[in-house]
Amino acid sequence: MKRMLALAVFCLALAAFAPVGAEPGDPPGRPWKYMSQEQVRRLEKLREEQIVGGVRGSPYWLWQAYLGSGSLSLRLYEVSDPIFPTQLLFKERVTYPERGVDRKAMFLEIQRENAQVEIRLDAQALDLLEQAGIATITVKNSTGDALCAYSCEDLRAVYDFFALKEGETLCVQGEQAPVYAYSEDGVRRVLSVDYKAP
């Protein structure tokens, strides 16, 4: 029994550290390395056509969100296996949700049809989203169905409520799921627990 408990603690410690230390970065920084010139030209044209209110997203498959000319510390993970989460590629689109509304919406489309998605982002990413006038983030599956949606205002409120420090990463998995945070040195901790009504 002690051996099993020690193994479980070791696996949790490994899971808390490994995902942060092993993040692959943003390969679309050099799309010509893995795409033909024609594909790059087509996607660059699409990116120009999709500029909304001066904000440019990215039609490429991304490891982390992209706005304007730089990446944001906003990533998606599939967390149905919480010990070994899988980072997800996604395409990004910024739009106005309705005519006459000046606040924008960001849609992140993953390649899977079903997934338990965790969004990880830091305070700087929230600042940049707010500066760009983005009010909501919605994750969609490969068939266009919404898997989860967040208001940037609510994410900021959660960040402030738990008094996360600069450099810490907020991790949210949906309305009924626990909230987590990563410290700068890669330690994951629970900020809230699941509430189940009696």
C-alpha positions, 0 to 999 in steps of 0.5 A: 500500500505504501509503495502504491501511495508513493508511486501515485505521489511521484506521478502527480509531482511529475505531472505538475512539472512535466507539461510546463517544462515540455511545452513545444512553443509555437512552430507556426513562427516559420510555416515555410519549414513544413508547408508549400509556398502556395499553402503559405500564400493562401493562408497569409491571404486568408489572415489578411482577409480575417483582420477584424477591427485592426486585430489579426488572428491566425489561420495556421495550426497553433500551439499557442494563441497569436494576436497581431505580430506575436504569440500569447501565453494561451494554450489548450490541453486535453485533460481527460487523463489529468496525469498526462494532459495532451497539448492541442493544436488549434486554429484561431479566428477573431470576429464580431459576435453581432453587428454593431457590437464593438467587443470581439470574440475569439474562436479556437478550433481544435482537431478533435470532435470530443475533448475535455479542454483546459485553457491555460493563460497568464495575466499578460495574455489577459491584458493583451486580449483586453487591449485588443477588445476581445470579450470572449474566448470559445473553444470549438471542436472539428465540427464547429460545436462549442466545447466551452466558452469564457468571458475575459472579464470572468477570467480576470475576476478569477485571476484576481479572486485567487490573487495570482502573481505575475508569472503564474498561469490560470488553468480552467476546464469549464464551469463545473470543473476545479480551477488550477494554477501553475507557479513560475517554477512549474508547480500545479495547485488546486485553487478550488474544488468541484461543487456537487449539489446534494 
